[in-house]
């Protein structure tokens, strides 16, 4: 349920549906190959509303962010030729920390920190934070939790918990 009282329902193959109880209205959004502003994929894995009221949808093919003003989405995907794109497509978790930063956990791609573009939202990028397991492979990140000491507990698929402490100087890169 978002801050406006709307219920968002993510499905495995049917996209995402928003129910607006005040209007008793159902709206379903799906991926449309001919529409670059449609939902990025019909397999929804996670949802989160950030403090600015934006709804983030993690899918099998990247992350989509709902734009209420245009009733559509801006979407981001992995691009093997672009190191500022998502590290992997399947987005398993989305977390907003106390500073308002958005962290995305991916399947076999570790974590991603969203780096918003100051002028054009669609030009935003990602800082990749690799989590390499004992077999030398990228981790799948199911959940990220920030504790009261500003440490991040990262729940992985293969290696249990990782503990990430951000440097005290916010200009430095986070290290796992």
DAUR-V706395 format. One record per backbone hydrogen bond with DSSP energy under -0.5 kcal/mol. NH is the residue of the N-H (numbers start at 0). CO is the residue of the C=O. Records with the same first field share a line. If there is no record, write none. Layout:
# DAUR-V706395
NH: CO / CO
This chain:
# DAUR-V706395
1: 5
4: 1
6: 18
7: 5
8: 16
9: 7
10: 14
14: 41
15: 28
16: 8
17: 26
18: 6
19: 17 / 24
20: 18
22: 19
23: 19
24: 19
26: 17
28: 15
34: 31
35: 33
37: 34
38: 29
43: 10 / 41
44: 57
45: 57
47: 55
49: 53
52: 49
55: 47 / 53
56: 63
57: 45 / 55
58: 61
59: 42
61: 58 / 88
62: 75
63: 56
64: 73
65: 54 / 63
66: 71
67: 65
69: 66
70: 66
71: 66
72: 36
73: 64
75: 62
78: 85
81: 78
82: 80
84: 81
85: 76
90: 58 / 88
91: 89 / 104
92: 104
94: 102
96: 94 / 100
99: 96
102: 94 / 100
103: 111
104: 92
105: 109
106: 89
107: 105
108: 105 / 138
109: 138
110: 128
111: 103
112: 126
113: 101 / 111
114: 124
115: 113
120: 118
122: 119
123: 120
124: 114
125: 83
126: 112
127: 125
128: 110
129: 127
132: 130 / 136
135: 132
138: 130
140: 105
141: 139 / 154
142: 154
144: 152
146: 144 / 150
149: 146
151: 163
152: 144 / 150
153: 151 / 161
154: 142 / 152
155: 153 / 159
156: 139
161: 153
163: 151 / 161
164: 174
165: 149 / 163
169: 167
171: 168
174: 164
